Each structure stands twice: as C-alpha cells, then as structure tokens.
C-alpha cells in the first residue's frame, strides 16, 4: 500500500469566526498502481485532500502513512515524500518559469541534487513520455499552446520519477481535442510505468473512461468509493449532491425503461455503442 489516510480532518481558520472543516474524518487507502478519479462539487474537499498526500498541508487531526510510515513522524523527510508524490496543480502552466522547455523540466531533478548527466537524461525521458521531442527543447514555455504547456508541466513532475502522480483538473480550460490528448497521455503513462495516478476532475465522462476507482467527496467526506460502474449506479444520489453520472448512463437507463435489452451499468460511449448494436442484432 502506498498511501493511507487514517481519520484525517482539516480545519481552515481553526478557532476563528471563519472556521471551515474542509476534511471530516477521512479514512482511505491508495494502493500502488491504481488509477483513481477524485470527484466532487466545488468546496467538497478534493483539493484540500490531495494537498495532504504530499505534505503541503498538515492534517488538523488524524495521520497519513506513506509505505507504512507516518509522514508526521520525527525524522520523516518531506523532501523525499514530495519527490515520490508529484502534484500537478490546476492550470499547471503556472508552474512554468524557466526560459526554455528543457531547462524547465530539468528544474525538479536538479533540486534533488543529481549530477548533470542524470538530470538531462531524466528531462529527455520525461519530455518523450509526454510526446514532446527535442524540437521543443529551446522553445519558450510561454509560447506553447495550452495543451503543450500542460505536457511540459507534467513532464517537470515526471522527471522527479514520482511513484504517485496527482493531477488537479489537468484539462481545465482546454478544448476537447487538447483534453483528450492530455488524458490519453496520462493513461498511457499509467499503463507503461505502473504509477499510481490520482485524477481530480469535474468530468464524469473522463473518470468513467480512464480510471479504475472513483472516490466521491461531499462536505469533506468520502461518500462513495468504488469502481465507476459501482459509483454511477448511485446516479440519483449523486444528483442530490450536485453531481451526475456520464450522459450515456442516462441514455442507457432511458433505453432500458423503453424495454430495450441493455445493461444499466454501462458508463462509456464505446460500451453503449457495442451494447446497442448487439441489441439490434438480437432483435432481428
């Protein structure tokens, strides 16, 4: 097991009139190699939760274990934790600040104290992993497209060789093509490298398509936790907390109500396409 939260709570402005309990006794385990989708409406605690995973925020109550050891234990290295648990913030282009792409991606491994040859090798590998070849090395990060900026920001985290990659709304503001390119690249990285991935997203379609497990946050608590099919069976309860299932889920349930032979647990367009074609063939 990579990361375990034990009864974690976090309070902003504790002891003041502005006190807000952002996390409320959250307990969950994030095992090695899992692709997790973290969803919830604005203010549900998603961003606060992920900032606990690499120690950017310290829990008000409870404990967090990384590979079985408390990250709050005396002598625990937060620097090492942050090299193993990489966080890409929403609008990650704000993490870009060097004059060229290659130097920017070198920044993280350089701070690990690695030698120049290793730093450059890591930067080259990370850029190739996100689909950017050497022709981009000397380009200014600020002259790239939105999707390319996201790739560079993700490469900067990957160059640290994290065991856990956390992405906070990495496709925010991108057009559909750019969104698909980024998420397809993340899915490929997960498949090839076996990293643990935590994807924070508002898109039900995206989490249904890419992740193995969904955690739903509401008022600082994890209210649903399971596979996409298990979670989206509760689409009516999700609506009550300001969320929804993928649009295809509603279409499938409408077809089922009309007597069409189809599985109500379908969550992706491709699954629906296959099931509808099969249903039509069986009716002939």
C-alpha positions as CSV (number, residue, x, y, z in Angstrom):
1,X,0.0,0.0,0.0
2,X,1.4,3.4,-0.9
3,X,-0.7,6.0,0.9
4,X,-3.1,5.5,3.8
5,X,-5.3,8.2,5.4
6,X,-6.4,7.4,8.9
7,X,-9.3,9.5,10.3
8,X,-7.9,12.7,8.7
9,X,-9.6,16.1,9.3
10,X,-8.5,19.5,8.3
11,X,-9.9,22.9,9.5
12,X,-9.2,26.2,7.8
13,X,-9.2,29.2,10.2
14,X,-9.5,27.0,13.3
15,X,-10.7,28.9,16.4
16,X,-11.9,31.9,14.3
17,X,-15.3,33.0,13.1
18,X,-14.2,31.9,9.6
19,X,-13.6,28.3,10.7
20,X,-14.4,25.8,7.9
21,X,-14.0,22.0,8.2
22,X,-12.7,21.1,4.8
23,X,-12.0,17.4,5.6
24,X,-14.1,15.5,8.1
25,X,-12.6,12.2,9.4
26,X,-11.5,10.8,6.0
27,X,-10.1,7.3,6.0
28,X,-9.0,5.6,2.8
29,X,-6.1,3.7,1.2
30,X,-4.5,4.4,-2.1
31,X,-2.7,1.2,-3.2
32,X,0.3,1.1,-5.6
33,X,-0.5,1.2,-9.3
34,X,-4.2,2.2,-9.1
35,X,-5.7,4.9,-11.3
36,X,-8.1,6.9,-9.1
37,X,-10.7,9.5,-10.1
38,X,-11.5,12.1,-7.3
39,X,-14.7,13.9,-7.9
40,X,-17.0,16.3,-6.0
41,X,-18.6,19.7,-6.4
42,X,-16.6,22.9,-5.6
43,X,-15.8,23.1,-1.9
44,X,-16.2,19.3,-1.4
45,X,-12.6,18.9,-0.1
46,X,-10.9,17.5,-3.2
47,X,-8.1,20.0,-3.5
48,X,-7.5,20.0,0.3
49,X,-7.3,16.2,0.3
50,X,-4.7,15.9,-2.5
51,X,-2.5,18.6,-0.8
52,X,-2.3,16.4,2.2
53,X,-0.9,13.5,0.1
54,X,2.5,15.0,-0.3
55,X,2.5,17.1,2.9
56,X,1.7,20.5,1.5
57,X,-1.0,20.8,4.2
58,X,-0.7,19.1,7.6
59,X,-3.8,17.4,9.0
60,X,-5.6,19.0,11.9
61,X,-6.4,15.6,13.2
62,X,-5.5,12.0,12.1
63,X,-2.5,10.5,10.4
64,X,-1.2,9.8,6.9
65,X,1.1,6.9,6.2
66,X,3.4,6.5,3.2
67,X,4.5,3.0,2.6
68,X,3.6,2.2,6.2
69,X,5.3,5.1,7.9
70,X,3.7,8.3,9.3
71,X,4.6,11.3,7.3
72,X,4.4,13.3,10.5
73,X,6.9,11.0,12.3
74,X,10.1,12.7,13.6
75,X,12.8,12.5,11.1
76,X,10.5,11.8,8.1
77,X,11.8,13.5,5.0
78,X,9.1,15.7,3.4
79,X,11.6,16.5,0.6
80,X,11.8,12.8,-0.2
81,X,8.0,12.5,0.0
82,X,7.5,15.3,-2.5
83,X,9.9,13.7,-4.9
84,X,7.8,10.5,-4.7
85,X,4.4,12.0,-4.7
86,X,4.2,14.5,-7.6
87,X,1.4,17.1,-7.7
88,X,0.4,18.9,-10.9
89,X,-1.8,21.8,-9.9
90,X,-4.9,23.1,-11.8
91,X,-3.6,25.4,-14.6
92,X,-0.2,23.7,-14.4
93,X,1.3,26.3,-16.8
94,X,1.6,28.5,-13.7
95,X,4.3,26.1,-12.6
96,X,6.4,27.0,-15.7
97,X,9.0,29.7,-15.2
98,X,12.3,28.9,-17.0
99,X,13.3,30.4,-20.3
100,X,13.1,27.2,-22.3
101,X,11.3,23.9,-22.1
102,X,14.2,21.7,-21.5
103,X,15.6,23.9,-18.7
104,X,12.2,24.0,-17.1
105,X,11.9,20.2,-17.0
106,X,15.4,20.0,-15.5
107,X,14.4,22.1,-12.5
108,X,12.9,19.3,-10.4
109,X,15.7,16.7,-10.7
110,X,18.3,19.4,-10.3
111,X,16.8,20.2,-6.9
112,X,17.2,16.5,-6.0
113,X,21.0,17.1,-6.1
114,X,21.5,14.7,-9.1
115,X,24.5,15.1,-11.4
116,X,24.1,17.0,-14.7
117,X,24.1,13.8,-16.9
118,X,21.3,12.2,-14.8
119,X,19.3,15.5,-14.7
120,X,19.4,15.8,-18.5
121,X,18.6,12.1,-19.1
122,X,15.5,12.4,-16.8
123,X,14.3,15.6,-18.6
124,X,14.7,14.0,-22.0
125,X,12.9,10.8,-20.9
126,X,10.0,12.8,-19.3
127,X,9.5,15.0,-22.4
128,X,9.4,12.0,-24.6
129,X,6.9,10.3,-22.2
130,X,4.5,13.3,-22.8
131,X,5.0,13.2,-26.5
132,X,7.4,16.2,-26.9
133,X,10.6,15.6,-28.9
134,X,13.8,17.5,-28.9
135,X,12.4,20.1,-31.3
136,X,10.7,21.7,-28.4
137,X,13.8,21.9,-26.1
138,X,14.7,25.5,-26.8
139,X,11.1,26.8,-27.2
140,X,9.8,29.3,-24.6
141,X,7.2,27.5,-22.4
142,X,5.1,30.7,-22.7
143,X,4.8,30.5,-26.5
144,X,3.3,27.0,-26.5
145,X,-0.3,26.0,-26.8
146,X,-2.4,25.3,-23.7
147,X,-2.1,21.6,-24.2
148,X,1.6,21.7,-24.8
149,X,2.1,23.8,-21.6
150,X,0.3,21.1,-19.7
151,X,2.5,18.5,-21.1
152,X,5.7,20.4,-20.1
153,X,4.3,20.9,-16.6
154,X,3.5,17.2,-16.3
155,X,7.0,16.3,-17.7
156,X,8.6,18.5,-15.0
157,X,6.9,16.4,-12.3
158,X,7.6,13.1,-14.2
159,X,11.3,14.0,-14.3
160,X,11.3,13.6,-10.5
161,X,10.3,10.0,-11.1
162,X,7.4,10.0,-8.7
163,X,5.7,6.8,-7.6
164,X,2.4,8.7,-7.3
165,X,1.2,11.3,-9.8
166,X,-1.6,13.6,-8.7
167,X,-3.3,15.8,-11.3
168,X,-5.7,18.5,-10.2
169,X,-8.0,19.3,-13.1
170,X,-5.2,19.0,-15.6
171,X,-7.5,19.6,-18.6
172,X,-9.2,22.8,-17.2
173,X,-9.7,25.4,-20.0
174,X,-8.6,23.1,-22.8
175,X,-10.7,22.3,-25.9
176,X,-12.0,18.7,-26.3
177,X,-9.0,17.7,-28.5
178,X,-6.5,19.1,-26.0
179,X,-8.3,17.4,-23.1
180,X,-8.3,14.0,-24.8
181,X,-4.6,14.3,-25.8
182,X,-3.6,15.0,-22.2
183,X,-5.7,12.3,-20.6
184,X,-4.7,9.7,-23.3
185,X,-1.1,10.5,-22.5
186,X,-1.7,10.1,-18.7
187,X,-3.4,6.8,-19.3
188,X,-0.5,5.6,-21.5
189,X,2.0,6.6,-18.8
190,X,0.0,4.7,-16.2
191,X,-0.1,1.6,-18.4
192,X,3.6,1.7,-19.3
193,X,5.1,2.8,-16.0
194,X,2.6,1.5,-13.5
195,X,2.5,4.7,-11.5
196,X,-0.3,5.4,-9.0
197,X,-2.4,8.2,-10.6
198,X,-5.0,10.4,-8.8
199,X,-7.0,12.4,-11.2
200,X,-9.2,15.3,-9.9
201,X,-11.9,16.0,-12.4
202,X,-15.3,17.6,-12.9
203,X,-15.9,15.5,-16.0
204,X,-17.9,12.3,-15.3
205,X,-17.2,11.1,-18.8
206,X,-13.4,11.4,-18.3
207,X,-13.4,9.5,-15.0
208,X,-15.7,6.8,-16.4
209,X,-13.4,6.3,-19.4
210,X,-10.0,6.3,-17.7
211,X,-10.0,5.4,-14.0
212,X,-10.2,2.1,-12.1
213,X,-11.8,3.6,-9.0
214,X,-13.8,6.7,-8.1
215,X,-13.8,8.5,-4.8
216,X,-16.7,11.0,-4.4
217,X,-16.2,13.8,-1.9
218,X,-19.0,15.8,-0.3
219,X,-18.7,18.2,2.6
220,X,-15.2,16.9,3.4
221,X,-16.2,13.3,3.5
222,X,-15.7,10.4,1.0
223,X,-19.4,9.4,0.4
224,X,-18.8,6.9,-2.4
225,X,-15.8,4.8,-3.2
226,X,-15.8,2.0,-5.8
227,X,-15.4,1.2,-9.5
228,X,-17.0,3.6,-12.0
229,X,-19.9,1.1,-12.5
230,X,-20.5,0.8,-8.8
231,X,-20.4,4.5,-8.2
232,X,-22.6,5.5,-11.1
233,X,-25.3,3.1,-10.1
234,X,-26.0,5.8,-7.5
235,X,-26.6,8.5,-10.1
236,X,-29.7,9.7,-8.4
237,X,-27.8,10.2,-5.1
238,X,-25.0,11.9,-7.0
239,X,-27.6,14.4,-8.4
240,X,-28.6,15.2,-4.9
241,X,-25.1,16.4,-4.0
242,X,-24.7,18.4,-7.2
243,X,-23.0,15.8,-9.4
244,X,-24.2,13.5,-12.1
245,X,-23.4,10.3,-14.0
246,X,-22.0,10.4,-17.5
247,X,-24.6,11.4,-20.1
248,X,-24.5,7.9,-21.6
249,X,-25.7,6.5,-18.3
250,X,-29.0,8.4,-18.6
251,X,-29.4,7.3,-22.2
252,X,-28.9,3.7,-21.3
253,X,-31.4,3.9,-18.4
254,X,-33.9,5.5,-20.8
255,X,-33.5,2.7,-23.3
256,X,-33.9,0.2,-20.6
257,X,-37.1,1.8,-19.4
258,X,-38.4,1.6,-23.0
259,X,-37.8,-2.2,-23.0
260,X,-34.5,-2.2,-25.0
261,X,-32.3,-5.1,-23.7
262,X,-29.2,-3.3,-22.4
263,X,-27.0,-3.4,-19.3
264,X,-27.8,-0.5,-16.9
265,X,-24.2,-0.4,-15.6
266,X,-22.8,0.9,-18.9
267,X,-20.7,4.1,-18.3
268,X,-18.8,4.8,-21.6
269,X,-19.9,5.6,-25.1
270,X,-17.9,2.7,-26.5
271,X,-19.7,0.3,-24.2
272,X,-23.0,1.7,-25.2
273,X,-22.3,1.5,-28.9
274,X,-21.4,-2.2,-28.6
275,X,-24.4,-3.0,-26.5
276,X,-26.9,-1.1,-28.7
277,X,-25.5,-2.9,-31.9
278,X,-25.7,-6.2,-30.1
279,X,-29.3,-5.5,-29.0
280,X,-30.3,-4.5,-32.5
281,X,-28.8,-7.7,-34.0
282,X,-30.6,-9.9,-31.4
283,X,-33.9,-8.3,-32.3
284,X,-33.6,-9.2,-36.0
